[in-house]
Amino acid sequence: MASIAPGDVAAAAQLACLLEAGAPKPGNVYPGRSFRDLGYEDFLRAAAAIGAPLARAGERSVGETVRCAIEATRRWTRTNANLGIVLLLAPLARAAILEPAPALRSGVRRVLDDTAVADAREVYRAIRLASPGGLGRVDDEDVAREPDARLIDAMRLAAGRDGVAREYATAYAVTFERGAPGLERARRDGLAWNDAIVETFLKLLSAAPDTHIARRAGAARAAEVSALAGEALAAGGVRSDGGRAAIGRMDRRLRDPENTSNPGTTADIIAAALFVVLLDETRR
């Protein structure tokens, strides 16, 4: 079977970003809920910006694609709306363009294994440009310095503290094994996209503390937020009035002036899972 056309890959990536941003995930930006320095429109601008760079993912290295996508995003919004999403989508997009369609996960594993030190340098440059909050400092392969390791090796070093890096290190275990299947199950059950996304988001968050929260507010707070997600699911989640009320209470409890309880990494993985599901739909 043929690989997927670059234009379809770009469209799937943009639609994944739009669907993810539009779903009312607790603690995140969505229509009607903004952060002090980041609003729903910023995510729309970022989704539009990454289409052209991801369409060329088959021609460029992973690192170049990440850098080009972040540079394009910065031309449209001055906020860090999509760094994690771009980091996750760039290898997936390259694999989708270069590999036969049914072999996306094995293809992305090969794409990641082929990354070089030059890819790490490009990604570090993109991270510095995006200026995400809460990165902190580490001894090995800190983004403030030029890397000496291949991109995949740098991500393996960071996998214990960062959920996006963990996806690289595991060939997207959460995306392929839990995220995409969860979305597909919810859709088969008749849930609309927003509800399917919120349900899958809560399931991922309840199963593993969000590393963005852990970096900004500590491991204990990240565990508390995961417990809240579990409680919302136990109350019925999006499938009952009581569950929806619990989700609303959770959303309110996660909002503070500095957004330290924003489960942003889990949201990024949802975008990657949406991309995988949408690509699969193009083959039907």
KAVENBEL-V126670 format. One line per field, one symbol per residue. phi: phi as a letter, one per 40 degrees, with the letter a starting at -180 (. if undefined). burial: + if it has 24 or more other C-alpha atoms within 12 Angstrom, else -. A space follows every 50 residues. Layout:
# KAVENBEL-V126670
phi=???
burial=???
This chain:
# KAVENBEL-V126670
phi=.ccccdcccccccccdcccccccccdgbcadgbbcdbabdcccccccccc dccccbcccbcdcccccccccccccbacbccadcccdccdccccccccbd dcbcccccccdccccbddccccccccccccfccgcgbbcbfcccbccbbc dcccccccccbaccdccdcbfgccdccbcccccccccccgccddcccccc dccccccadccccdccbhccccccccccccccccchfccacccccccccc dcccbbdbfcbcccccccccccccdccccccccc
burial=--++++++++++++++++++++++++++++--+++--+++++++++++++ ++++++++-+++++++++++++++--+++++++++++++++++++++++- +++++++++-+++-++++++++++++++++-++-------+++---+-++ ++++++++--++++++++++++++++-+++++++-+------++++++++ +++++++++++++++++---+++++++++++++---+++---++-+++-+ +--++---++++++++++++++++++++++----
